[in-house]
Amino acid sequence: MSKESAMALDFAREVAQEAAEFLVEEQKKIRPETAGANLGIATKSSPRDFVTAVDRESQRRIIARLHEFDPAYRFVAEEDGAEALGDPSCPFAWIVDPLDGTTPFIHNRDNFGVIIALQKEGITQCGVTCVPRRKELFHGIRGGGAFFNNTPVRLRHTRNMNDAILCSNLIHRIQDINGIPMVTVPRCANVENYGSAAQEIGEVLKGCNDGVFFLGPRLWDIAAGFLMIEEAGGRSEYVFEEPGNVRSAIRGLACTAEIFEELRGFVFEQMGRLT
């Protein structure tokens, strides 16, 4: 655990909580009868992948604050516009999800949040996830552990895959086979989908669930949470679907150590293969 990473984590926690407070206030403007029509809702990569004016303003605020920590640090952020900031030769990059769980957010649910991580030469050094309406704050630092509301994280002891409750981005992984929507899942106790990586990884960090596996989310969705699961004694692995493109889709998993090898086999050998 480096002194620089510790200082960066403290700063990121402050910034994440500030941005989360902004999101809570903005969500109060949503009315069921308008379904968030005043939020400037559009879609991103698919008809089920929403972006709002709130995402963009949250990112603007976060980047402005993080830029104060060290102007040389680069950015990889969900919404466009941050790539030109920082020194291209700097080994550090902030990884920013300004509003994780946009769909729950516009449906006035409480499982949305802010995720910030810091990487050095592509390796996550620290990260924070703030889920404000649930009063949940997760943070972790490489070599220094993971914490949920300042209490050390204790992962669930998973007996085997038959005992495992997992989360995945099920809806976004659907494939149309002869007109029937289908998705692959491993054999386990249950697979759930909350629409928010912050909650899906958070349930593992709270000791309620056993792991997550994804195909499609981006680096900003998983960098902080995967580090925290590792720091709590679990294991994780991910690859970019487009090697070398840090903005491309992620294939990966993070889970308790007991089921890692079996779940890894599914993720990298079977997931998504329906034909």
Buried (B, 14 or more C-beta within 10 A) or exposed (E): BBEBBBEBBBBBBEBBBBBBEBBEEBBEEBEEEEEBEEBEBEEEEEEEBBBBEBBBBBBBBBBEBBBEBBEBBBBBBBBEEBEEBBEEEEEBBBBBBBBBBBBBBBBBBBBBBBBBBBBBEEEBBBBBBBBBBBEBBBBBBBEBBBBBEEEEBEBBEBEEBEBBBBBBBBBBBBEEEEEEEEBBBBEBBEBBBBBBBBBBBBBBBBBEBBBBBBBBBBBBBBBBBBBBBBBBBBBBBBEBEEEEEBBBBBBBBBBBBBBBEBBBEBBBEEBEEEE
